[in-house]
C-alpha cells in the first residue's frame, strides 16, 4: 500500500539507523503493521519499545492507519 511505502521510506528517520538495519516494515493491513526483525535481541528491544514505536508511526502516518504492531522473525 502507499501507506506502507511512505512508512518504509521514513523508517530510518523514525527508528534510527541501528534499528533500521535489523528491521523492516513488511505489511500494513487493517491497522496491523508487521515488522520483520532479523535478530532475536533486536526483536526483544523492539518489544520493549512497542508503545513509543507505535506512537512514532502513528505521528508519521496518522492514528487511523495503524493500531497494532506485530514483530516477526525472518
Phi and psi in degrees as GROMACS dihedral restraints (atoms count N, CA, C in turn):
[ dihedral_restraints ]
;  ai    aj    ak    al  type     phi  dphi    fc
    3     4     5     6     1   -67.1    20    10
    4     5     6     7     1   -29.9    20    10
    6     7     8     9     1   -63.5    20    10
    7     8     9    10     1   -42.3    20    10
    9    10    11    12     1   -64.4    20    10
   10    11    12    13     1   -42.4    20    10
   12    13    14    15     1   -59.9    20    10
   13    14    15    16     1   -45.8    20    10
   15    16    17    18     1   -67.3    20    10
   16    17    18    19     1   -34.6    20    10
   18    19    20    21     1   -66.2    20    10
   19    20    21    22     1   -42.6    20    10
   21    22    23    24     1   -62.9    20    10
   22    23    24    25     1   -38.6    20    10
   24    25    26    27     1   -72.5    20    10
   25    26    27    28     1   -25.0    20    10
   27    28    29    30     1   -94.2    20    10
   28    29    30    31     1    -4.4    20    10
   30    31    32    33     1   -53.3    20    10
   31    32    33    34     1   -49.7    20    10
   33    34    35    36     1   -62.5    20    10
   34    35    36    37     1   -38.2    20    10
   36    37    38    39     1   -68.0    20    10
   37    38    39    40     1   -34.2    20    10
   39    40    41    42     1   -73.3    20    10
   40    41    42    43     1   -44.4    20    10
   42    43    44    45     1  -108.8    20    10
   43    44    45    46     1   -12.3    20    10
   45    46    47    48     1    92.9    20    10
   46    47    48    49     1   156.8    20    10
   48    49    50    51     1   -62.6    20    10
   49    50    51    52     1   -40.8    20    10
   51    52    53    54     1   -60.2    20    10
   52    53    54    55     1   -49.7    20    10
   54    55    56    57     1   -69.4    20    10
   55    56    57    58     1   -39.2    20    10
   57    58    59    60     1   -61.7    20    10
   58    59    60    61     1   -30.1    20    10
   60    61    62    63     1   -64.9    20    10
   61    62    63    64     1   -29.3    20    10
   63    64    65    66     1  -108.7    20    10
   64    65    66    67     1     3.6    20    10
   66    67    68    69     1  -145.7    20    10
   67    68    69    70     1   156.0    20    10
   69    70    71    72     1  -153.8    20    10
   70    71    72    73     1   123.6    20    10
   72    73    74    75     1   -68.0    20    10
   73    74    75    76     1   120.0    20    10
   75    76    77    78     1  -108.8    20    10
   76    77    78    79     1   -24.3    20    10
   78    79    80    81     1  -156.2    20    10
   79    80    81    82     1   152.4    20    10
   81    82    83    84     1  -139.9    20    10
   82    83    84    85     1   106.4    20    10
   84    85    86    87     1  -134.5    20    10
   85    86    87    88     1   124.5    20    10
   87    88    89    90     1    48.2    20    10
   88    89    90    91     1    46.4    20    10
   90    91    92    93     1    83.0    20    10
   91    92    93    94     1    -1.9    20    10
   93    94    95    96     1  -103.3    20    10
   94    95    96    97     1   116.1    20    10
   96    97    98    99     1   -96.6    20    10
   97    98    99   100     1   123.7    20    10
   99   100   101   102     1  -104.2    20    10
  100   101   102   103     1   127.8    20    10
  102   103   104   105     1  -116.4    20    10
  103   104   105   106     1   122.0    20    10
  105   106   107   108     1   -84.1    20    10
  106   107   108   109     1   131.9    20    10
  108   109   110   111     1  -121.4    20    10
  109   110   111   112     1   137.1    20    10
  111   112   113   114     1   -91.9    20    10
  112   113   114   115     1   -18.0    20    10
  114   115   116   117     1  -130.3    20    10
  115   116   117   118     1   136.3    20    10
  117   118   119   120     1   -55.7    20    10
  118   119   120   121     1   -39.0    20    10
  120   121   122   123     1   -64.4    20    10
  121   122   123   124     1   -38.6    20    10
  123   124   125   126     1   -69.4    20    10
  124   125   126   127     1   -37.1    20    10
  126   127   128   129     1   -60.8    20    10
  127   128   129   130     1   -43.5    20    10
  129   130   131   132     1   -60.6    20    10
  130   131   132   133     1   -45.7    20    10
  132   133   134   135     1   -59.1    20    10
  133   134   135   136     1   -44.4    20    10
  135   136   137   138     1   -68.4    20    10
  136   137   138   139     1   -35.9    20    10
  138   139   140   141     1   -59.9    20    10
  139   140   141   142     1   -40.0    20    10
  141   142   143   144     1   -64.9    20    10
  142   143   144   145     1   -34.6    20    10
  144   145   146   147     1  -103.3    20    10
  145   146   147   148     1    19.6    20    10
  147   148   149   150     1   -52.1    20    10
  148   149   150   151     1   -44.7    20    10
  150   151   152   153     1   -61.4    20    10
  151   152   153   154     1   -47.4    20    10
  153   154   155   156     1   -71.5    20    10
  154   155   156   157     1   -33.1    20    10
  156   157   158   159     1   -64.8    20    10
  157   158   159   160     1   -44.2    20    10
  159   160   161   162     1   -59.9    20    10
  160   161   162   163     1   -44.1    20    10
  162   163   164   165     1   -61.2    20    10
  163   164   165   166     1   -39.5    20    10
  165   166   167   168     1   -64.3    20    10
  166   167   168   169     1   -47.1    20    10
  168   169   170   171     1   -70.5    20    10
  169   170   171   172     1   -31.5    20    10
  171   172   173   174     1   -66.4    20    10
  172   173   174   175     1   -39.4    20    10
  174   175   176   177     1   -63.8    20    10
  175   176   177   178     1   -36.6    20    10
  177   178   179   180     1   -73.5    20    10
  178   179   180   181     1   -44.2    20    10
  180   181   182   183     1  -106.1    20    10
  181   182   183   184     1   -22.0    20    10
  183   184   185   186     1   111.5    20    10
  184   185   186   187     1   138.1    20    10
  186   187   188   189     1   -61.2    20    10
  187   188   189   190     1   -30.5    20    10
  189   190   191   192     1   -71.4    20    10
  190   191   192   193     1   -19.6    20    10
  192   193   194   195     1   -82.2    20    10
  193   194   195   196     1   -35.8    20    10
  195   196   197   198     1  -133.7    20    10
  196   197   198   199     1   122.8    20    10
  198   199   200   201     1  -110.6    20    10
  199   200   201   202     1   -28.0    20    10
  201   202   203   204     1  -139.0    20    10
  202   203   204   205     1   147.6    20    10
  204   205   206   207     1  -119.8    20    10
  205   206   207   208     1   135.9    20    10
  207   208   209   210     1  -125.2    20    10
  208   209   210   211     1   142.2    20    10
  210   211   212   213     1  -111.4    20    10
  211   212   213   214     1   136.1    20    10
  213   214   215   216     1  -128.3    20    10
  214   215   216   217     1   140.8    20    10
  216   217   218   219     1   -80.5    20    10
  217   218   219   220     1   143.7    20    10
